[in-house]
Amino acid sequence: MARTVWDSSVGKKTVMAVSGLIMLLYLVAHMIGNLKIYFGAGEFNHYAHWLRTIGEPVMHYEWTLWLVRVVLVVAVVAHAVSAYQLSRRDIRARPDRYVHRKPRTSYATRTMRWGGIILGLFIVWHLLDLTTGTVHSGGFQEGHPYQNVVDTFSTWYGDVVYIVAMLALGLHIRHGFWSAAQTLGAGSRGRALKTVANVLALVLTAGFLSVPVGVMTGVVS
């Protein structure tokens, strides 16, 4: 039965919707955590350490964090695979481009695919920069996330990559939340859901962008 559901377009859209909502919940929590940087290095570094000790002593050091990471990886992979397969199915259904094509969808809708690719590449860069330190500038300091964040946003390319990705994220959330709600049967509350989607996209984009802006303006240093 699971295979039958997965093979159907409705099943793939449902997987996309559920996985997208899981990632959205994570983004809200992640943004709130990021804003702790405005309380100083001690508060921000303590928060980063707390993430690794959640659930102790029942859970060992970093077990809860790794559990969250596994759930997120599964959600990202499921979301990406579903999106790709639905896209290929749509192309096969309409192999010939229309001679006259008038875009009636929003800018966010028309750029969902490119936005997804941008976000996928950004996730890889973000992990290599602030988790493993592989591409980090200024010398990665294990256990000092505050300084690592300041180092990243003290470079022009770090700011550009992050800002472009967050703008793509805002557009992705704006359309994705609405699409997920429709897929899961909440489409009857169209106006309210569109308002929620716009507010979520605006708040998350502004919240994430405030960190590089804070570093660039010297508020965070």
N, C-alpha and C positions, 0 to 999 in steps of 0.2 A: 504493500500500500504506500509505503514511504517513497519507493521508486516511482510509482504512478503519479503521486503528488508532485515530486521533483521534476518529472518529465513534462508536466503541464505548465503552460504560461502562467496560470493563476498561482500554481505552487511556487514558481520561481519569484513571482512578484511578492508573494507572502514572505518568502525567505528574505528578499531584499528589504521589505518593510520592517520585519522583526529585527534583523541584524542592524538596520539603520537606526532604529530606536535605541538599541543597546549602545551603539556608538554615540548617539546623541546624549544619553544619560551620562556616559563617561566624559563627554566634552563639557557638560555643565559642571561636573565635579572638578574636572581638570582646570577649567577657567577660574573657578573659585579658589582653588589651590594656588594658581599662578598669581592671583591678586595679592597673596600674602607677601609678595616681594616688596610691597610698599611699606611693610612694617619692619623692614630691615633684614640684614643678613642672618642674625640670630634666629628670628622667627621663621624665616623661609627655610633655612637649613634644618631647623628643628622639625618643621612640617615634613620635609623630605625624609628625615630619619624616621618619623612616626609612621610613614607609609610602609616602611620595612618591618615595623614591629606590630602592625595591626593583628589582633587576635592572640597575642602572647598572653599567658604561656601555653594555651591550647594549641595554637599554631606556632611553628618554629619561625625563626628570623627569615623574613622575605617570602614565606610560604603563601600568605594571603596576596601579596603583590604579584607573585608568579601566577597564582590562580586567576587574578584579574587579567594579567597579560595573556594567558591562554585563551580566556573567553574573548578578549578583544581580537586576537589573531584569528580565531574561528569566525568571529563576526565579520572581520574585514575580508577574509578569503571568501566566505559565503556570499557577501555582498558583491564583491568584484566578479566572482564566477557567474552569479545570477545575472548581473548587469551585462556581462560580455555575451552570455548565451542568448539572452533576450534580444540584444542588439543584432547578433548574427541571425536570429530567427526573423527579426523584422526586415533585415536586408534581403534575406532569401524570399520573403513574401512579396517584396516590392523591389526587384532587381534593377528596374529601369527608373532613372530619375525623371521627375516631372519636368516637362518643357518649361512651363510657367509655374513657378512656385512662390506663393506669397506667404511669408512667415506670419502665422497668426498666434504663435505661442510666445511666451515671455522670453526675455534674454536668458534668464536662468534656465528655462527648459531647454533652449537650443544649445546651451553650453554644458549640460549635465555630464555628457561623456568626456569632454575635454577637462571639465572640472574634476571629474573622478580620477583621470590620469595624473593631473597636476597634484592632487592630494595624495595619490599613491606614491609618487616620486618624493613628495615632501616628507611623508612618514619615514621613508628610508633615510633621507638626509637628516631629519630631526633626531632619529635614534642614533645615527652615527655621530652626530654632533654632541648631543647632551646626555646620551646614555652610555655609549661606549667610548666617546671621545676620539674616535678614529679620524674625523675630519674637523675636529674642534680647533679653533684659532686661539692663540695666546697661552697654550699649555693647559690641558685638561687637568682639573684637580678633583680627584675622587673624594666624595663626601663634602664638597663645597659647591652645591648647585647654584647658590646665589652668584658667586664669582664667575662660574661658567656661563650663566645667562648673560651677565654684564659683558663678558668677553665676546660672546656671539653677537650681541646687538651693538657692539662698539665697532663692527665692521660694516661697510656699506653693503656688501653682498649678503651678509647675514640678515640685514634689515630687508633687503629687496626680496629675497627668497621667502621670508616669513610673511611679509605684507601681501605679496601676490597670492600665497597659499591661503591666507586668512580671508582675503576677498573672494577667492574661489570657494572656500568653505561656506561663507555667508550665502552665496548664490545656491550652493548645493543644498544647504539646510532649508532655505526658503522654498524651493521646489520639492525637495525630498520629503519634508515633513508632511506637506499637503498630499503628495502621492501616496505615502505610507498610510495616512489616515483614510484615504479613499479605498485603498486595497484592503484595509482591515475593517471596512464597513461603516466608517464614520463620515462618509461623504455628505450626508444629509445636513450636517452643520457647517456648510461651506464657508459662510462669511466669518464665523467665529474661528474656524480652523485656519483660514488665510491670515487672520489677524495674529493668531498665536504663532504661525510660521514666520510672519514678518518680524514680530517682536523677538522671537528666539534668534533669528538670523542676525538682527541688529545688535542685540545684547551680547551674543557670543562673539561676533566680529569685533565690536568695540572693546569688549573685555580682553580678548587676546591681543588686539593691536595696541592696547594701552601699555603693555609691557615694553616692546621695542621703542615706543614713543617716549615712555618714561626714561629709558636709558639714553636715548638721543637728546632729550632735553635736560638731562642732568638730574632729574628728580630721583632716579635710581642710579646709584654710582658706587 
